[in-house]
Amino acid sequence: MRVRKTVAALWLIGIAGLALAIVAPLVLPERYYFDGETVRELLADRYGEGSESFVSTARAYRLMGFPVLWPEALAGPLSFVLAFTAVALGARLAGATWNPAVFVLLALWTVPIAIFHGTYSKEVFAIVAIGLMARVARSAPGVALAASIAMFYAIGFRSYWAVIVVLYLVLVAGWRMGLGWPARLAQVAIAIVPLSLASEAFVGFWLSDGRTVVVEAREGDPDSATMFFNPWTNTSPATDLANTIAGWLTLVLPFYLLALGAAQHVAFALFQFANTALFIRAARALPRPRRGVAPSARDWQLAAAAAWCVAYTIVQGMFEPDFGSFVKHAANLAPMLMLLVSRHATPTVPTSQPVVGVAS
């Protein structure tokens, strides 16, 4: 019996990741598992208090049967399996053309997934939602369904995902109109202005002030060496937008980490540079729709994946207080990123224009 190389690689990487998810809590510092411990405490105390996302996560694990029907020892392995499956199925990796570099990238992303998702984790439900979105966004109705999945997650777990959904739809609409990336990013900047005003009016602070609240609470914490601050004090949508752009560029191009000099900081900086370069290469190669020609399902799927990656990281640029939090949240993009990278490595006939066949 012959097994596809892609399937064999998925099994090997998945088994290695599962082993890491089991062993990592025994050797890594406790700070890596703060989220898991918080959820564990909420599971033990049904009436315990916590943030919206933690309470919802505890409720989800309780519905799955933890810790009454299933022992806590299974929570980490099961969580990792769900997360890794979301990546493999969302990116359709089993059916991808074999390319060793693609699976090396998957193996590297499996490390943070095993650590941050291989426990009681609110990220598990985020990566599953994103994996589903990657599967269904193959047409205009599919993009609407993907946005609905994200909104369902926003309502249940993290309300700020609603902001990501708005920017996601703006970027997809810009692509469908045939606009290039500069014009689409300009549309996003315009869309952030009313969102910023709404946040200040109804929540009481500007969008990027969320980072300020967190870093002020952590200031002086020796475990938060990678914290960074807003360059400007927010006084208007203009400064809010400027701080968002600065935060986004700091995260996707983390030169700041190189200055810190520690081995883990330099390693993550180089890894992030590589991911940013791979994404830009794949995103620039995506075909734009031509007037009068309907985009193919593949074009829709790849354009939607690129749009979600950009919208997601821009919103992380608004809120993220440090690089440790960013890598945990960025791992949720693995289904979309792996879809883009694996399909970019697959030669194809351009699908947003008519194909002329020659009879033999």
C-alpha positions in Angstrom: 0.0 0.0 0.0 1.4 3.4 -1.0 0.8 6.5 1.1 0.9 10.0 -0.2 4.0 11.9 1.0 1.7 14.7 2.2 -0.4 12.3 4.3 2.7 10.6 5.8 4.2 14.0 6.7 0.9 15.1 8.3 0.9 12.0 10.5 4.6 12.4 11.5 4.3 16.1 12.3 1.0 15.5 14.1 2.4 12.7 16.3 5.5 14.7 17.1 3.3 17.7 18.0 1.1 15.5 20.2 4.1 14.3 22.1 5.3 17.8 22.6 1.9 18.8 23.9 2.1 16.1 26.5 5.7 16.7 27.5 5.9 20.5 27.4 3.8 21.3 30.5 6.3 19.1 32.5 9.4 21.2 31.4 8.2 24.7 30.4 7.8 27.5 32.9 4.3 27.9 34.4 3.8 31.3 32.7 3.3 29.5 29.4 0.2 27.9 30.9 -1.5 30.8 32.6 -4.5 30.5 30.3 -4.9 26.8 30.9 -4.7 27.2 34.7 -7.3 30.0 34.6 -9.7 27.8 32.7 -9.0 24.9 35.1 -9.9 27.1 38.0 -13.2 28.2 36.3 -14.0 24.5 35.6 -13.5 23.7 39.3 -15.7 26.7 40.4 -18.8 27.0 38.2 -19.5 30.4 39.7 -15.9 31.7 39.5 -15.3 35.1 37.9 -13.2 35.7 34.8 -13.0 37.6 31.5 -15.6 36.9 28.8 -13.2 34.7 26.8 -12.1 32.6 29.8 -15.6 32.0 31.1 -16.8 31.0 27.6 -13.8 28.6 27.2 -14.5 26.9 30.5 -18.2 26.6 29.5 -17.1 25.0 26.1 -14.9 22.5 27.8 -17.6 21.7 30.3 -20.0 20.9 27.4 -17.3 18.6 26.0 -17.4 16.7 29.2 -14.4 18.0 31.1 -13.6 17.2 33.8 -16.7 15.1 34.7 -16.8 12.6 31.8 -13.2 12.8 30.8 -10.0 13.1 32.9 -8.1 16.4 32.8 -5.1 14.5 31.4 -6.9 14.1 28.1 -7.7 17.8 27.7 -4.3 18.8 26.4 -3.9 16.0 23.9 -7.5 16.4 22.6 -7.1 20.2 22.3 -3.9 19.7 20.3 -5.6 17.2 18.0 -8.5 19.5 17.4 -6.1 22.4 16.6 -3.9 20.4 14.3 -6.8 18.9 12.5 -8.2 22.4 11.9 -4.9 23.3 10.2 -4.7 20.1 8.1 -8.3 20.2 7.0 -8.6 24.0 6.7 -5.6 24.2 4.4 -6.4 20.9 2.6 -2.9 19.8 3.1 -3.5 16.1 2.5 -4.3 16.9 -1.1 -1.7 19.5 -1.7 1.2 19.0 -4.1 4.2 17.7 -2.2 6.7 20.4 -1.3 9.1 19.7 1.6 9.4 23.4 2.4 5.7 23.7 3.1 5.8 20.9 5.6 8.9 22.3 7.3 6.9 25.5 7.8 4.0 23.4 9.2 6.4 21.6 11.6 7.7 24.9 12.9 4.2 26.3 13.5 3.2 23.0 15.2 5.6 23.9 18.1 3.7 26.9 19.3 0.4 25.2 18.5 1.4 22.2 20.7 2.4 24.6 23.6 -0.4 27.1 23.5 -3.2 25.0 22.1 -2.3 21.7 23.8 -3.9 22.5 27.1 -7.2 24.0 28.2 -7.1 26.9 25.7 -9.4 29.5 24.3 -7.1 29.5 21.2 -8.4 26.0 20.3 -11.9 27.3 19.5 -10.4 30.2 17.5 -8.2 28.0 15.3 -11.1 25.6 14.7 -13.3 28.6 13.6 -10.5 29.8 11.3 -10.0 26.3 9.8 -13.8 26.2 9.0 -13.6 29.6 7.5 -10.7 28.5 5.2 -12.8 25.6 4.0 -16.0 27.4 3.2 -14.9 30.7 1.7 -14.9 29.6 -1.9 -17.5 32.0 -3.3 -19.4 35.2 -2.3 -21.9 33.2 -0.2 -19.0 31.2 1.2 -17.3 34.4 2.4 -20.5 35.5 4.0 -20.7 32.1 5.8 -17.0 32.5 6.9 -17.8 35.9 8.3 -20.8 34.4 10.1 -18.6 31.8 11.7 -16.2 34.5 12.9 -19.1 36.6 14.3 -20.4 33.5 16.1 -16.9 33.2 17.7 -17.0 36.9 18.5 -20.3 36.6 20.3 -19.3 33.6 22.2 -15.6 34.3 23.0 -13.9 37.5 21.9 -16.1 40.5 20.9 -13.1 42.2 19.2 -13.3 39.6 16.4 -16.2 41.8 15.1 -13.6 44.4 14.2 -11.6 41.7 12.3 -14.8 40.7 10.4 -15.4 44.2 9.3 -11.9 44.7 8.0 -12.0 41.2 6.4 -15.1 42.0 4.4 -13.6 45.4 3.4 -10.5 43.6 2.0 -12.5 40.9 0.2 -14.7 43.5 -1.3 -11.7 45.5 -2.5 -10.3 42.3 -4.1 -13.6 41.6 -5.8 -13.6 45.1 -7.2 -10.2 44.4 -8.8 -8.2 46.7 -6.5 -4.5 46.2 -5.7 -3.2 45.8 -2.2 -2.3 49.5 -1.7 -5.9 50.5 -2.5 -7.3 47.7 -0.3 -5.1 48.8 2.7 -6.3 52.4 2.1 -9.9 51.1 2.4 -9.0 49.4 5.7 -7.5 52.6 7.0 -10.7 54.5 6.1 -12.8 51.8 7.7 -10.9 52.0 11.0 -11.8 55.6 11.5 -15.6 55.0 12.3 -14.6 51.9 14.3 -12.3 54.1 16.3 -14.9 56.7 16.9 -17.5 54.0 17.9 -15.0 52.5 20.4 -14.3 55.8 22.1 -18.0 56.7 22.2 -19.4 53.4 23.5 -16.5 51.7 25.3 -14.7 54.8 26.6 -11.3 54.4 25.0 -9.7 54.3 21.5 -9.0 51.0 19.9 -5.3 50.9 20.4 -5.7 52.0 24.1 -6.4 48.4 24.8 -2.6 47.8 24.6 -1.9 50.6 27.0 -4.2 49.2 29.6 -2.4 45.8 29.5 1.1 47.0 29.4 0.5 49.4 32.4 -0.7 46.5 34.4 2.4 44.4 33.5 5.0 47.1 33.8 8.0 45.9 35.8 7.1 42.2 35.3 10.4 40.4 34.4 8.5 37.9 32.3 7.2 40.6 30.0 10.5 41.7 28.3 8.9 41.9 24.9 6.3 44.5 25.8 5.9 47.5 23.6 4.0 50.7 23.8 1.9 53.0 21.6 4.3 55.7 20.1 1.6 58.4 20.5 -1.0 59.3 23.1 -4.4 58.8 21.6 -6.5 61.9 21.2 -8.3 61.2 17.9 -9.0 58.6 15.2 -5.8 59.8 13.5 -3.6 58.9 16.4 -5.5 55.7 17.0 -4.9 54.7 13.3 -1.2 55.7 13.6 -0.7 53.6 16.7 -2.5 50.7 15.0 -0.2 50.9 12.0 2.9 51.2 14.2 1.8 48.2 16.3 1.0 46.1 13.2 4.4 46.8 11.6 6.2 46.1 14.9 4.6 42.7 15.1 5.0 41.6 11.5 8.5 43.0 11.1 9.9 42.6 14.7 13.3 44.3 14.4 12.7 45.3 18.0 13.3 41.6 19.1 16.7 41.6 17.4 17.7 44.5 19.7 16.8 42.5 22.8 19.4 39.9 21.7 18.1 36.8 23.6 18.2 33.6 21.6 14.5 33.0 21.8 13.8 36.6 20.7 16.2 36.5 17.7 14.8 33.1 16.7 11.2 34.3 16.7 12.2 37.5 14.9 13.8 35.5 12.1 10.8 33.1 12.0 8.4 36.0 11.7 10.5 37.7 9.0 10.3 34.4 7.0 6.5 34.1 7.5 6.0 37.7 6.5 8.1 37.2 3.4 6.2 34.0 2.5 2.9 35.7 3.0 3.8 38.7 0.8 5.1 36.5 -1.9 1.9 34.4 -1.9 -0.5 37.4 -1.6 1.1 39.3 -4.4 0.7 36.3 -6.7 -3.0 36.1 -6.2 -4.9 36.9 -9.4 -7.3 39.8 -9.3 -10.8 39.4 -10.9 -11.1 40.6 -14.4 -14.2 42.6 -15.5 -16.9 40.2 -16.8 -15.1 37.0 -15.6 -16.3 35.4 -12.4 -13.5 34.3 -10.1 -13.0 30.6 -9.5 -13.6 28.9 -6.2 -9.8 28.6 -5.7 -9.4 32.4 -6.3 -12.1 33.2 -3.8 -10.6 30.9 -1.2 -7.0 32.2 -1.5 -8.1 35.9 -1.6 -10.3 35.3 1.4 -7.4 33.6 3.3 -5.1 36.5 2.5 -7.7 39.0 3.6 -8.3 37.3 6.9 -4.5 37.1 7.6 -4.2 40.9 7.0 -7.3 41.9 8.9 -6.4 39.6 11.9 -2.8 40.9 12.2 -4.0 44.5 11.9 -6.3 44.1 14.8 -3.6 42.3 16.8 -1.6 45.4 16.0 -4.3 47.4 17.8 -4.3 45.3 21.0 -1.3 43.1 21.4 0.9 44.1 24.4 3.9 41.9 23.7 5.4 39.3 21.3 4.6 36.3 23.5 0.9 37.1 23.2 1.3 37.7 19.5 2.9 34.3 18.7 0.1 32.6 20.6 -2.6 34.4 18.7 -0.7 34.3 15.4 -0.6 30.5 15.5 -4.4 30.6 14.9 -3.7 31.8 11.4 -1.9 28.6 10.5 -4.9 27.2 8.5 -5.0 30.3 6.3 -1.2 30.8 6.0 -0.6 27.1 5.2 -3.4 27.3 2.6 -1.8 30.3 0.9 1.8 28.9 1.0 0.9 25.4 -0.1 -1.3 26.6 -3.0 1.3 29.2 -4.0 3.8 26.3 -4.4 1.4 24.6 -6.7 1.6 25.7 -10.4 -1.8 26.4 -11.9 -3.5 27.9 -14.9 -4.8 31.4 -14.1 -8.4 30.9 -13.1 -9.9 34.4 -13.2 -9.7 34.6 -17.0 -11.0 32.3 -19.8 -8.9 29.3 -20.6 -8.6 28.4 -24.3 -8.1 24.7 -25.1 -6.6 23.3 -28.3 -8.0 20.1 -29.7 -5.5 17.5 -30.8 
